[in-house]
Amino acid sequence: MLIVALIFFKIASALAYGLAQFVTFFALPAMIIEGKGFKNSIKRSWDLIKKHFIDIIIYVSGVSGVYMFFIFIMILLYGVSGYLVGMFILVPILGISEDLMVVAGILTAIGFLIFGFIPAYVMVRPLQVAYKTLLYEYALDRERGFALSSRIPEEVKEEFEAIIAKPPPVKTMFRQNNP
């Protein structure tokens, strides 16, 4: 009976957590960009979710899928390289017996994961936040009919327009770019 209750609690808490994440999808950008309070930012988030549901589904399925793929590749890279360093470099250097070779490889893999993956994860994680913020900005611009003025400083905008009007020649290693 206790096991069934624990399983039910785990499922219910996972559903509640997922629902909370979904409802508050745009809450943090609403707090920061529009200066809304906690309660109003959740309402704003829910309104934008209803209006831009397809964009959020694309984010959850596409962007999050690619993000998880890169996380998997990083774990694999750090884990395998750590294991190989432990097996083929540390074991001979430290003179570890052959009985403990696998243990040395696993411990080195864990060390590589801790000291390599965690900092890499901390550096990659803000990309999700940046994408979510860009999606929020797009939702705001779309809501206002793309009527707001550009946020780019005028001199930068003029420089962009000049480059677009007459792109500079690109020198390559193999051939000259002759337009």
BELDANOR-V117202 format. One record per residue. N is the residue number from 0. RES is the residue in one small letter. SS is DSSP state (h for helix, s for strand, l for the rest). PSI is psi in whole degrees, 0 to 359 (none if undefined). NEAR is the number of other ideal C-beta (glycine too) atoms within 10 Angstrom. Layout:
n;res;ss;psi;near
N;RES;SS;PSI;NEAR
N;RES;SS;PSI;NEAR
This chain:
n;res;ss;psi;near
0;m;l;320;5
1;l;h;321;6
2;i;h;318;7
3;v;h;318;8
4;a;h;320;9
5;l;h;319;10
6;i;h;316;10
7;f;h;316;10
8;f;h;319;10
9;k;h;316;10
10;i;h;315;10
11;a;h;319;10
12;s;h;323;10
13;a;h;318;10
14;l;h;317;10
15;a;h;319;10
16;y;h;315;10
17;g;h;318;10
18;l;h;318;10
19;a;h;319;12
20;q;h;320;11
21;f;h;313;13
22;v;h;326;14
23;t;l;23;16
24;f;l;315;22
25;f;l;13;26
26;a;h;314;23
27;l;h;313;15
28;p;h;324;23
29;a;h;323;24
30;m;h;315;17
31;i;h;311;12
32;i;h;315;15
33;e;l;354;13
34;g;l;30;9
35;k;l;156;17
36;g;l;178;10
37;f;h;308;10
38;k;h;315;9
39;n;h;328;14
40;s;h;325;21
41;i;h;319;19
42;k;h;317;14
43;r;h;318;19
44;s;h;314;22
45;w;h;320;16
46;d;h;316;14
47;l;h;326;23
48;i;h;317;17
49;k;h;322;9
50;k;h;328;13
51;h;l;42;20
52;f;h;318;10
53;i;h;318;8
54;d;h;322;15
55;i;h;322;19
56;i;h;318;10
57;i;h;317;13
58;y;h;311;18
59;v;h;320;13
60;s;h;315;10
61;g;h;298;10
62;v;h;315;15
63;s;h;325;13
64;g;h;316;11
65;v;h;319;10
66;y;h;314;16
67;m;h;326;10
68;f;h;315;10
69;f;h;322;14
70;i;h;316;15
71;f;h;315;10
72;i;h;319;10
73;m;h;316;16
74;i;h;315;15
75;l;h;315;10
76;l;h;309;15
77;y;h;321;21
78;g;h;311;18
79;v;h;316;13
80;s;h;323;15
81;g;h;317;24
82;y;h;315;19
83;l;h;321;14
84;v;h;317;17
85;g;h;316;24
86;m;h;315;18
87;f;h;349;12
88;i;h;307;12
89;l;h;321;18
90;v;h;310;20
91;p;h;323;10
92;i;h;314;8
93;l;h;352;10
94;g;l;37;7
95;i;l;141;16
96;s;l;159;8
97;e;h;339;7
98;d;h;331;7
99;l;h;13;12
100;m;h;315;16
101;v;h;320;13
102;v;h;318;12
103;a;h;319;19
104;g;h;317;21
105;i;h;317;15
106;l;h;320;15
107;t;h;321;21
108;a;h;317;20
109;i;h;318;15
110;g;h;317;15
111;f;h;320;20
112;l;h;317;17
113;i;h;311;12
114;f;h;350;11
115;g;h;311;17
116;f;h;317;18
117;i;h;312;11
118;p;h;323;10
119;a;h;320;15
120;y;h;318;13
121;v;h;327;9
122;m;h;329;9
123;v;h;330;14
124;r;h;319;12
125;p;h;343;10
126;l;h;324;12
127;q;h;318;13
128;v;h;319;11
129;a;h;317;10
130;y;h;318;14
131;k;h;322;17
132;t;h;319;16
133;l;h;321;11
134;l;h;321;20
135;y;h;314;23
136;e;h;319;13
137;y;h;318;13
138;a;h;319;19
139;l;h;314;17
140;d;h;319;12
141;r;h;321;13
142;e;h;325;13
143;r;l;10;9
144;g;l;26;7
145;f;l;38;9
146;a;l;349;7
147;l;l;153;9
148;s;l;161;5
149;s;l;146;8
150;r;l;359;7
151;i;l;134;11
152;p;l;148;9
153;e;h;319;8
154;e;h;325;8
155;v;h;320;10
156;k;h;316;12
157;e;h;320;11
158;e;h;317;12
159;f;h;314;11
160;e;h;322;9
161;a;h;319;10
162;i;h;320;10
163;i;h;321;8
164;a;h;317;7
165;k;l;88;7
166;p;l;142;10
167;p;l;152;7
168;p;l;145;9
169;v;l;123;8
170;k;s;132;8
171;t;l;170;8
172;m;l;334;4
173;f;l;321;4
174;r;l;160;7
175;q;s;146;8
176;n;l;105;10
177;n;l;105;5
178;p;l;none;6
